[in-house]
Amino acid sequence: MATDELLPEVRAMIAQRQERGIHGLADRLGPAEWADLVPRLDPAEVAVLFQWLPESELAELLEELDPVSAAGILRSLSRAVAADLLEAMDPDDATDVFEEFPKADAEQILTAMEPEEAAEIRELMAYPPDSAGGIMTPAFVAVPPDLRADQAVTSLRQVAEEAETLFYVYVIDPAERLLGVLSLHNLVLTRPETPVSQVMVRDPIRVRADADQETAARLLIDHNLLALPVVDEEDRLLGIITQDDVADILEEEATEDIERLGGSQPLDTPYRLANVALLVRRRLGWLLFLFVGGLLTSQVLTSFADRLDREAALLAFIPLIIGIGGNVGSQTVTTLVRAIGVGEVDLRDLSWVLAKEMAVGLVVGLVMGLAGLVRVGLQDGVRIGLVVGSTIVCVTIWAATVAAVLPLILRRLGVDPAVVSAPLITTLVDATGLLIYLTIAGLLLTQV
Amino acid sequence: MATDELLPEVRAMIAQRQERGIHGLADRLGPAEWADLVPRLDPAEVAVLFQWLPESELAELLEELDPVSAAGILRSLSRAVAADLLEAMDPDDATDVFEEFPKADAEQILTAMEPEEAAEIRELMAYPPDSAGGIMTPAFVAVPPDLRADQAVTSLRQVAEEAETLFYVYVIDPAERLLGVLSLHNLVLTRPETPVSQVMVRDPIRVRADADQETAARLLIDHNLLALPVVDEEDRLLGIITQDDVADILEEEATEDIERLGGSQPLDTPYRLANVALLVRRRLGWLLFLFVGGLLTSQVLTSFADRLDREAALLAFIPLIIGIGGNVGSQTVTTLVRAIGVGEVDLRDLSWVLAKEMAVGLVVGLVMGLAGLVRVGLQDGVRIGLVVGSTIVCVTIWAATVAAVLPLILRRLGVDPAVVSAPLITTLVDATGLLIYLTIAGLLLTQV
C-alpha cells in the first residue's frame, strides 16, 4: 500500500520540521490516506502534524479516523482547537467522537463550541450509538410541498456547503412530518415551474430513530438508497443516514459476529487500540464459563475409570474423538450463524436445516468413521477399531445436530445466535461425545 | 417482517388464480420484498407469478435475487422470455446470473438476446467474477473534455434510462482514456457555458479491471465515492462499480471469512441453496486433514502411557486442558484474523501483537490456572492440582502465541489468514498441549 512507503517520509518531515514538505504532501493525499497514516504515528508526531495541516483537511481526516483514535487526538489538543475541529466535522461523525470522551471533557468541549452546533450534538447524543438515531446526521435538505422545482434547486445551492448529501431533497409539512422525497436528478430533469409535490415520491421508505442501526443498513441496501430518512414516533423528519455509513455498519456487525463466534465478547473498539485489560475482560468470562463445562468431561472420565482401566487402548483416542466433534460443530455453527445473520434462515426453517445438517453429518461421519476404523483397527485390533469408528459416526451426527438447532432456538428466544460460539459447541460436544464414546465401548466390548 | 405475513397471502392468490390480486400487491411491494418472497415459493408458484408480473418489475426482482436463485428461475422459463428479462437487467447483474448457467444454456440464451446486449455480457464474462472487471457495469456516462456543462447535462438526460448511476459524468479523451470526473451537482451548480474540462476533478481514483473486488470496495468506502471507474492496463475507461455493489462485496467477504474461520471452505452460494453434497465437499477436506492432526494426540498419549498408568488422576483432566487451549486459541485467532481482514494489522505489527496476546494469555492463564489449582487440588490433592494449574498457565500462553503468530505469517506468505481456523488452532494446541501437560506432570510428580 502507498501509505506504507509514505510513513517513513512523513516521520522524517516531522522530525526535520519540514512544514512545507507536509503541505506538499497534503496536496497529494486525501483524508483516507491521512487516516491510514495517523494511527501509526507517535502522539508527539500527531501533535506537530495537526499544527501544520489546514483545519478543513483536519476535520475530514478526523471523520475518516475511528472515533476512539479521533477522540484520543482531540483530547491532546487545546479545548478551543478541539471545539473548532468538531464544529467543522459532520455532526454524526462528531457525535461518535463525543461518545468516546469522558463525560466531563465532553461537557467542557461542548461549552467551548458554537451554541447551535453544540445543541445538534447534544440532540444526537440522546440516541444509543448503535440505533438509527445514533448514526443519523441532521445535515439534510427539506422543503415545503408548494415550492417549485427551480426554487428547490436554488435552495439546494444555498445549503450545498452544509448538507452531507445533495442527492435527495425531502418534502415536509409545516409540522415537519415527512411527505415525500425528490432526487436531484428528478429535479434537474423536471420543468422549472412544477411544484415539488407533483414530482416527489410519496411516502418514502423511512426508519424510526429508535430502530437498530442494522435495520437501517438493510433498508439502504435492499432498496438501493443513497440516503434514508430517520423520523420520530410522530413521523417528524429528524435526520438522514447516508450510504457511506452502511459499509461501517456492516463491518462493525460482521466483526461482532466473528468475535462472538470465536468465543469472546465483542471488543467494540479497534484491535489496535484494545489494551490487555480490555482483551482480558472480553475473553475471561466465556473462558471461565467454558471451564466449568470442561470440568464435566473430567466427571465423565472419572465415572468411567474402571472401563478405561480394563481397555487402556481406548484412552489414546479420547482427544481425537472429542476433537472431531468440536470441528464438525464449529463448521456447522459458523455457517449457520452467518446464514441467520444475513437473514437467510430463521426458526421456521428448523426442519429442513436440521435434515440437511444431519444428512451432512451422516455422510461426513461415515467417511471419517471408516478412516478411524481402518487406522485404529490396524493398530489396536478390530474391536477397538469398531468402537472408535462407530463413535465417530455418532459424535459427528450429534455435533451437527446440536450446532444446527441451538443457534436457531436462541434466535427465537431473542438472543444473538452468535453467542453460540465454536468454543461453546466444542465444550458441549466434549462431554457428551465422551459419554457416547464410553457408552459405545461398554456395549461393543462387553458383548464380544 | 412484513414478508412473513405476505407469504400465505401470495400463495393463496396463486392457488386461486387471482391475477388481479397479485397486480394489486405489485403496486405496494418493491423488488426487495419480492426478492424476499420468491425464494420461499415452490417452482410452480414462481412460474405463475412470472406470467403475471410486468417485465420491468421482474427484471428488478431478478437483480435483487442472489444469482443462483435467479439463474434457476430463468432456466425454468422459455428461452425467449429469459433473454428478454436478461436484456432488461443491469448488465453487471445479468452477467452474475450467466455465470451460474451451464455453458450450453448460457450460449443459447446469449444467441436469443439482442446482439448489442449479448456482446456486453460476453465482455463482462471475460473477467473473473470476484475481480473489479467482473462486478463493473458498462452503463456509465462519458463525455469529451471540450463539451460545455449544459451540453453535459443534456447528454445525461438522454441516457437517463440506460445509465446505472447519474451522479458522475466521466471525461475521456479520444482514445477513451480517463481524464477526469464531474459530479452531477458540480454540473448543476456551474455556469452553463463552462467547458467540462475546467470543472472536472482531474485524475480521479480508479481501479484496474484485474484488481480484486475487495480492493475496489475499499476504495469506494475509503474515499466515500458513489461510483468507481474501472480501467484497463492502458487506462481506458471500461465501466464503473457503484456503491450498491459495496454492501454485497463486504457481505460476501465477511461470509467467506466466517466460514473459513469455522473450518470450512467458503460455500460461494447461499446456505439455503447449498445441497448436502456441496456442504460435504466444503467441509470434508479440512476434517480429514484435522483428523490426521488429531491422530498425533493419540501418539502422544500412547507414548506417555506408563506415566498415566502411575498417576491415573491425570487422565481425567486431559479434555479439560486441551479444551482450554482450544478456546483461548479460538478467541485469539478470530479477533486477529478479523483485524487483518479489515486492514488493521499486518506482519509489521507482529511484535506488539505478540506482546499483547502473550500478556493477555498470561493474565487469563493465571486466573484459570488458579481456578484449576483450587478445584483439582480440593478433589485430587495438591500435587495433581499443581500439575493441572501450572499446565493451564503454560497451555494458555502457548495457545495465544500460536494463534497470534500463525495468521500474520500466513498473510505474509500471501495465504488468506482465515485458513487458520479455530479448528486448526484447536487441533494444533491439542497435541502440543498434551505434551506440555505430560511433561509438566513428569517434572513435578517425580520430584516430589
Interface residues (C-beta under 8 A of the other chain):
Chain A: G30 A32 A35 E64 V153 L156 R157 A160 L166 F167 L184 H185 V188 L189 A217 L220 I221 D222 H223 N224 L226 Q243 D244 V246 A247 L250 E251 A254 T255 D257 I258 E259 L261 G262 G263 S264 L267 P270 Y271 R272 N275 V276 L279 V280 R283 L284 W286 L287 L288 L290 F291 G294 L295 T297 S298 L301 T302 A305 L308 D309 A312 L315 A316 F317 I318 P319 L320 I322 G323 I324 G326 N327 V328 S330 Q331 T332 V333 T334 T335 L336 V337 R338 A339 V342 E344 V345 D349 K356 A359 V360 V363 V364 V367 M368 A371 G372 R375 S421 A422 P423 T426 T427 D430 A431 L434
Chain B: G30 A32 A35 E64 V153 L156 R157 A160 L166 F167 L184 H185 V188 L189 A217 L220 I221 D222 H223 N224 L226 Q243 D244 V246 A247 L250 E251 A254 T255 D257 I258 E259 L261 G262 G263 S264 L267 P270 Y271 R272 N275 V276 L279 V280 R283 L284 W286 L287 L288 L290 F291 G294 L295 T297 S298 L301 T302 A305 L308 D309 A312 L315 A316 F317 I318 P319 L320 I322 G323 I324 G326 N327 V328 S330 Q331 T332 V333 T334 T335 L336 V337 R338 A339 V342 E344 V345 D349 K356 A359 V360 V363 V364 V367 M368 A371 G372 R375 S421 A422 P423 T426 T427 D430 A431 L434
